[in-house]
Amino acid sequence: MADDVITIEVAYGTAEDQTLIELQVQRGTTLIEAIRLSAIADKCPEINIDDSRKGLFGKLANDEKVLKDHDRVEIYRPLLVDPKEARRRRAQKKVKN
């Protein structure tokens, strides 16, 4: 029976705080099922589970990805500024100074 259960983490972070929930789920649980089972949206109501990008250990993954023991499910916040635009702005500041 114990082989049917795996331990995973669900993580979400903001600039101010990080929420990390460890839970045990049945083997065969998908990424989206784990997020819903964690109830992380209750603790972080700003999360839009359906529209957020998600991944495992920093790599994007789809909702139907079957989890393995010790996987870390991550929910990513939308970027506030495009990285290319941020670099462009920093370069412009250096030229002005």
N, C-alpha and C positions, 0 to 999 in steps of 0.2 A: 504493500500500500504506500509506503513512504516514497517509493520510486515514482509515484504518480504526482508528487508535489515538487515544485521548484520554487526557489527564492529569487525574487527580482526586486528592483528598485524603480520607482517612478520619480523623476526629478523635473522641477520647474524653477527657474531663477529669474529674479529681477535685479536691477542695479542695487537695491537695498536689502534683498532677502533671498534665501534659497529654501525651497521646500523639497524635502526628500522623504519619500514614503517607501518603507520596505514592506513587502508582503509576500505571502506564500500563495501560489496559484497552482491550478492543475496543469500538468504537462499538456501541451497543445494549445494553451492560451495565446491569443493573438495580442499584438501591440495595443490595439484599440480596446480590447476587452480588459486588459490590464489597467489601462488608464481609467476606464469606467469603474472597475473594481476598487481602485485606490481611493476614489472619491476626492481626488485632488482638486477638482473644480469647486467643491464645497469650501475648501480652504483658500483657494485662489480664484474668486469669481470672475476675474478679468480674462481668464482663459476661455477661448472659444475652441473647444475640443475638435469640432468638425473642420474648422478652417485653419487651425494651427499646423505648422510643419512639425513633424515628429521624427525621431531617430533613435538609434542605439549607439551609445558611446561616440557621439559626435558625427555619425554618418546617417544621412537621411534613410528612412525606411518607410514602407507603406503600412497602412493600418492592418493589413492581413498577415503581416510578418509573424510567424510563430516563434515564440520566445524560447530561449534556452536558460538553463540554470545560471543564475548570477548576472543576467542581462540587466543593463541600466537603460530604461526607457526615458527619453528626454523629450520634453515639449519645448519648442523654440518660440521665442517672441519674434514678432515682425521687426525688421530693421527700421530704425527711425530715419536713417540717412544711408543712401547707397554708398558702399565702400569707395567706389571710384570718385564719387562727388566729394566725399570726406577728404580723400587724398588731394584732390584738386584744390579744395579750400585751404588745406594746410600749406600747399605749395604756394598759393597766392599770398598767404600771410607772410611767408618767408621772403618773398620778392619785395613786399612793401616795407619790410623792416630792414 
